[in-house]
Amino acid sequence: MSRQPFIDLTGWTLDLLRRILYLATRTRVFPETPEMLKLRPELAVCYVLDVRRLSNLLVLDRECRELGLPPALRPLRDAAFSAPRSFFFLSRNTRGQFAPNPRNEHSALLKALVRTAVADPRFDVQLVPVTILWGREPGKQDSILEALFAETWQSVSTLRQLFAILIHGRHTMVRFNAPISLRELLSERIDEPRALRKLGRILRVHFRRQREMAIGPDLSHRRTQLRALLNTPAVREAIVAEAQAKSISQVAAQRAAREFALEIASDYTYSVVRAFSLFLTWVWNKVYNGVEVHNFERVTAVAPGHGIVYVPCHRSHVDYLLLSYIIFNRGLMVPHIAAGANLNLPLLGSVLRRSGAFFLRRKFKGEQLYATVFLEYLHLMIDRGFPIEYFIEGGRSRSGRMLAPKAGILAMTIHSFVRSRARPLVFVPVYIGYEKLMEGSSYLAELHGRPKQSESLGDLLAAARLLKRNFGKVHVNFGPPLALAEFLDAQHPAWREESIDARAPWLRNAVEATATALARSINAQAVVNPVNLLAVTLLSTPKHAADLKLLEKQIEHAQYLLAETGWAESIVACRLPPAAVIAYARRLDLVQCHPHPLGDMIRADEQQAALLAYFRNNVLHLFALPALLACLLSHNQRLPRQRAREAIRGIYGLLRAELFLPWEAAELDAVIDRTEAALSRRGLILGDSEILRAPPPNSEASPELRQLGEIIRPTLERQFLTLALLQHHGSGRLTRNALEEAAHLLAQRLTMLYQFNSAEFSEKLLFANVIRNLIDAEILQTDEAGLLQFDERITLAAAQTELLLAAEVRQSIQLIARAAPAPAN
């Protein structure tokens, strides 16, 4: 082996240099324990560093010793091979140490390892690539100077590396990657030169992917990107079409296209992202008791070599800030976020744009040039490998439920992938769960009928007062990535051979299927927090008040059902005992405790109950089937098991579409069996192989079963009100919009007259979902005039709902539906 005079120093010299280096160096190491690497103890370990730097080697050796791994500076010994060191550099700078101009030349140790492996088929060694980034440990103090010397894609001189150590040494990230078996890489019978080229190529790709994960793809300056965008064939054609359509010169059309591009494009600036991360750390510490992150390893496992689209649920403006903060603080590139043009405010818009946000208008209609520029920009981002984030719900949920996905930007993403397939693309569903909402009061006002207020700088400044309040914890759960190519294979196996047409039926169907799959996956990753448990149980009581001990029992039922009815594999459950759940909610001022000689009472006042409804709806889907069965039995007392199944099957299609439940019709019987068994073990239902019975009316279990059924009642009432309105007006009398508006207004009236539910009961979007689901189920059809047509099947759907609702509830709904005015002609 050739000598390495710059590295092969005596032990005491290296030890001295390491001690000096660590005066200015603090590291964050991934993974945190050596067991997570899954090294094979019978094989020797050889570490691989990307660039030849003494500082990286000293850090590697120190962290190996700290983790209890084989030291990098110790000899590599095997029965068939030995070497004085257990590392090599992939890239070697042979042209001087003060000029950044490295030349790839295979390491002598790498050559020797490959030579031995080619000659001896029994020889194997574990290659462990190690990525070391100076200035990439997130969450530390930032400045412009630090940004100038942060990690980039450019090779650097030794002098610049010295400055990087002095400035960023305390913010260093070290990532030990999964071991690579040399024998498995060289399993094909190839000669030594080809084996060296193959191994070098694999390692170079690996390090490039690791760097992309941390600092993003190697893209040039924003102006260069915009120039490339405006020179794409699609944009050039759109410019010509715009000039012709509006009778303007091509220069004017080009100017308009450039203005659109500047309006849309992000201006990602690493120094701003780092400074923003520091600011957000301060904010989160002020307002939250903690941010708990679950299953982020799913992202790190798939990030190398894949384009990533993060798809979170949308509950608050905090969502996108929080998600970017989490991703950055775990060593990955922050996603570029699709933000509404309403957030492109003075000052705020600039900060968001420099943090990776790109802006889009709510509507593209009538702006073909704008639409083309946006589509091409999104394609450029996906094609170049930038991680992206957007909300498929379109807007924030005011009710706490998962809203029906909107196809817009998702369809553009799938079309872009089908068009180029430059790299594999995965969607990562993300569930975000809060315990208190910063926008809670404004959501309630909107649900009570106040128009949505446009965002302004004044609102941003007014939000500063929220820093004095306690909003509990935030929980973020990352779901299993959905690989788009594999999903399209399942939907339409011949998609690779199809012509690229955004209007093709197979592509529209694939977009809809992807949207539904992502919505279901987000719901399946729910994190059940103490506030969710309290809300789902307390709001089921008649006056939002319960005896303390009885409430604890109901929470215990809820926790048991979550563990036993099919969700346990995907959700994150709350492990607190029921008494601790209630105490937790009291500390957040969400409920009040009223001492009483016969037992303490827990109560939520009107405002608290309205806010708690949001958190009940976060997890409503988790309790849908147990609540449905409880509803059936509490209102009918005794039902043949087969009749109960038929009723559940009859309503399940609409319920599944509305709550994004995961089970196909063929799986439903097994899920019902599991639900019955869980309720039976809790003593909430009785029966035998033929008959299901509710507990006796004078038993403790009877009100417990009734309260469980109350969880799903508002959803069933909403469906019944919609069906009652249709029956009252008759087929072919209402348009879709007219039905939505009538249902929304009558629901508001129902709430005021009968105090059925909180304000979210009448949310217009929820009625829009009910109508969409009726159309998808082909119970409703839209004719050429836009009128809703239906036949006798609507009576069957209403009859199934009637079986689940008490007679007085049905009567109240029918009464108010008959009072609805006739539609305007």
Salt bridges, closest charged atoms under 4 A:
ASP15 OD1 - ARG18 NH2 3.12
ASP15 OD2 - ARG19 NE 3.04
GLU42 OE2 - ARG40 NE 2.95
ASP61 OD2 - ARG18 NH1 2.88
ASP61 OD2 - ARG65 NE 2.76
GLU66 OE2 - ARG62 NE 3.32
GLU105 OE2 - ARG92 NH1 3.24
GLU105 OE1 - ARG103 NH2 3.62
ASP120 OD1 - ARG122 NE 3.53
ASP142 OD1 - ARG274 NE 2.44
GLU151 OE1 - ARG211 NH1 2.95
GLU192 OE2 - ARG115 NE 3.61
GLU212 OE1 - ARG423 NH1 3.33
GLU242 OE2 - LYS246 NZ 2.91
GLU263 OE2 - ARG361 NE 2.99
ASP267 OD2 - ARG354 NH1 3.68
GLU292 OE2 - LYS473 NZ 2.83
GLU292 OE1 - HIS475 ND1 3.57
ASP319 OD2 - HIS314 ND1 2.90
GLU376 OE1 - ARG419 NH2 2.86
GLU435 OE2 - HIS475 NE2 3.40
GLU439 OE2 - ARG396 NH1 3.41
GLU446 OE1 - ARG398 NE 2.78
GLU455 OE2 - HIS317 NE2 3.32
GLU455 OE2 - ARG396 NH2 3.68
GLU455 OE2 - LYS452 NZ 3.26
ASP489 OD1 - ARG496 NH1 2.55
GLU498 OE2 - HIS492 NE2 2.73
ASP501 OD1 - ARG503 NE 3.79
GLU552 OE1 - LYS549 NZ 3.91
GLU556 OE2 - ARG682 NH2 3.12
GLU564 OE1 - ARG681 NH2 3.45
GLU658 OE2 - ARG401 NH1 2.99
GLU658 OE2 - ARG718 NH1 3.71
GLU664 OE2 - ARG656 NH2 3.18
ASP669 OD1 - ARG645 NH1 3.38
ASP669 OD1 - ARG649 NH2 3.11
ASP673 OD1 - ARG645 NH2 1.99
GLU676 OE1 - ARG641 NE 2.86
GLU704 OE2 - LYS553 NZ 3.61
GLU704 OE1 - HIS557 NE2 2.86
GLU710 OE1 - ARG713 NE 2.72
GLU717 OE2 - ARG713 NH1 2.33
GLU740 OE2 - ARG736 NE 3.99
GLU741 OE1 - LYS764 NZ 2.64
GLU760 OE2 - ARG616 NH2 2.70
GLU760 OE1 - ARG718 NH2 3.76
ASP776 OD2 - ARG772 NH1 3.44
ASP791 OD1 - ARG793 NE 3.14
